[in-house]
Amino acid sequence: MSLLLRRPPGRVAYPGDVFLLHSRILERVAKLSSLLGEGSMAALSIVETQSGDVSPYIPTNVISITDGQIFLSVDLCNARIRPAIYVGISVSKVGSAAQIKAMKQVAGKLKLELTQFAKLEAFAQFASDLDKATQNQLARGQ
């Protein structure tokens, strides 16, 4: 990519200023005219990863710039779970500050349960004999 842009390469052959470019694009998508009430417009950045791997340069770059992210899972989608949001790694840096106390309590418990269910379901594939409590937790998660 650096060669195409005629710039010196940085990390993983991306231009050295790719972080700056991303932040400029995402922080100020559009400046509205005074005739339209001024202000600015927010961007919804969408990053496609390979095999759900969020560790490469571009996904981590966008994650560090944005105020949160929603990760969609192909596995959840194939299991007909809609929306296919993987709550284990989806994050909102603003969410709890904008929620009422009751919503925080419910959402926090629900996110914890969903994350525990996903981990338990992965381990349950290898178990031949599950105790009643584990079976109940798996049934509740499904």
C-alpha positions as CSV (number, residue, x, y, z in Angstrom):
1,M,0.0,0.0,0.0
2,S,2.9,2.4,0.8
3,L,4.3,1.8,-2.7
4,L,1.0,2.7,-4.3
5,L,0.8,5.9,-2.3
6,R,4.5,6.7,-2.9
7,R,5.2,6.9,0.8
8,P,7.8,5.2,2.9
9,P,6.5,2.0,4.5
10,G,5.6,1.7,8.1
11,R,4.2,-1.2,10.1
12,V,3.1,-4.2,7.9
13,A,3.9,-2.1,4.7
14,Y,1.1,0.5,5.5
15,P,2.1,4.1,5.3
16,G,3.5,5.5,8.6
17,D,0.7,8.0,8.9
18,V,-2.2,5.6,8.5
19,F,-3.2,6.1,12.1
20,L,-3.4,9.8,11.6
21,L,-5.4,9.3,8.4
22,H,-7.8,7.0,10.1
23,S,-8.4,9.4,13.0
24,R,-8.9,12.3,10.6
25,I,-11.5,10.4,8.6
26,L,-13.4,9.1,11.6
27,E,-13.3,12.2,13.8
28,R,-14.6,14.6,11.2
29,V,-16.6,12.9,8.4
30,A,-18.4,16.0,7.3
31,K,-18.6,19.6,8.4
32,L,-22.1,20.9,7.8
33,S,-22.7,24.3,6.5
34,S,-24.1,27.2,8.5
35,L,-27.3,27.0,6.4
36,L,-27.9,23.5,7.7
37,G,-27.3,24.3,11.3
38,E,-23.6,23.6,11.3
39,G,-22.1,20.8,13.4
40,S,-20.5,17.6,12.2
41,M,-21.5,14.1,11.2
42,A,-20.3,10.9,12.8
43,A,-19.0,7.9,10.9
44,L,-19.8,4.3,11.4
45,S,-16.6,2.4,10.6
46,I,-16.9,-1.2,9.4
47,V,-13.9,-3.4,9.4
48,E,-13.9,-6.9,7.9
49,T,-11.5,-9.3,9.6
50,Q,-10.1,-12.6,8.4
51,S,-11.4,-15.4,10.5
52,G,-12.5,-13.0,13.2
53,D,-9.0,-12.1,14.1
54,V,-8.9,-8.5,15.5
55,S,-5.2,-8.4,16.2
56,P,-3.9,-7.2,12.8
57,Y,-2.9,-3.5,12.3
58,I,-6.0,-2.0,10.7
59,P,-8.6,-3.5,13.2
60,T,-6.6,-2.6,16.2
61,N,-6.0,0.9,14.7
62,V,-9.7,1.5,14.2
63,I,-10.5,0.0,17.7
64,S,-8.1,2.4,19.4
65,I,-9.7,5.4,17.6
66,T,-13.4,4.6,18.0
67,D,-15.6,4.9,21.2
68,G,-16.6,1.3,21.0
69,Q,-17.1,-1.6,18.6
70,I,-19.7,-4.3,17.8
71,F,-18.2,-7.6,16.7
72,L,-20.4,-9.7,14.5
73,S,-19.7,-13.5,14.4
74,V,-20.1,-15.7,11.4
75,D,-20.6,-18.7,13.7
76,L,-23.5,-17.0,15.5
77,C,-25.0,-16.0,12.2
78,N,-24.7,-19.6,10.9
79,A,-26.4,-20.8,14.1
80,R,-29.3,-18.5,13.2
81,I,-28.7,-16.2,16.1
82,R,-29.7,-12.7,15.1
83,P,-28.3,-10.2,15.6
84,A,-25.0,-12.1,15.5
85,I,-23.2,-9.9,18.0
86,Y,-20.3,-11.5,19.8
87,V,-20.8,-9.9,23.2
88,G,-17.5,-11.3,24.6
89,I,-15.4,-8.7,22.7
90,S,-17.9,-6.1,21.8
91,V,-17.2,-2.9,23.8
92,S,-18.8,0.5,24.4
93,K,-16.6,3.2,26.0
94,V,-19.6,5.4,26.4
95,G,-22.5,3.0,26.9
96,S,-22.6,2.7,30.7
97,A,-22.3,6.5,31.1
98,A,-25.4,7.0,28.9
99,Q,-27.5,4.3,30.7
100,I,-29.8,4.5,33.7
101,K,-28.7,2.5,36.8
102,A,-31.3,-0.2,36.3
103,M,-30.2,-0.8,32.7
104,K,-26.6,-1.0,33.7
105,Q,-27.4,-3.7,36.2
106,V,-29.4,-5.8,33.8
107,A,-27.0,-5.4,30.9
108,G,-24.0,-6.1,33.0
109,K,-25.5,-9.4,34.3
110,L,-26.8,-10.4,30.8
111,K,-23.4,-9.7,29.2
112,L,-21.6,-11.8,31.8
113,E,-24.1,-14.7,31.4
114,L,-23.8,-14.6,27.6
115,T,-20.0,-14.7,27.8
116,Q,-20.0,-17.5,30.3
117,F,-22.5,-19.4,28.2
118,A,-20.3,-19.1,25.1
119,K,-17.2,-20.4,27.0
120,L,-19.2,-23.2,28.6
121,E,-20.7,-24.2,25.3
122,A,-17.3,-24.5,23.8
123,F,-16.0,-26.7,26.6
124,A,-19.2,-28.8,26.7
125,Q,-18.5,-30.1,23.2
126,F,-15.7,-32.3,24.6
127,A,-17.6,-33.5,27.7
128,S,-19.6,-36.7,27.6
129,D,-21.3,-36.3,31.0
130,L,-22.6,-32.9,32.1
131,D,-24.0,-32.3,35.6
132,K,-27.5,-30.9,36.0
133,A,-26.4,-27.3,36.8
134,T,-24.2,-27.2,33.6
135,Q,-27.1,-28.6,31.5
136,N,-29.4,-25.9,33.0
137,Q,-27.0,-23.1,32.2
138,L,-26.6,-24.4,28.6
139,A,-30.3,-24.6,28.2
140,R,-30.8,-21.0,29.5
141,G,-28.1,-19.7,27.2
142,Q,-29.7,-21.3,24.1
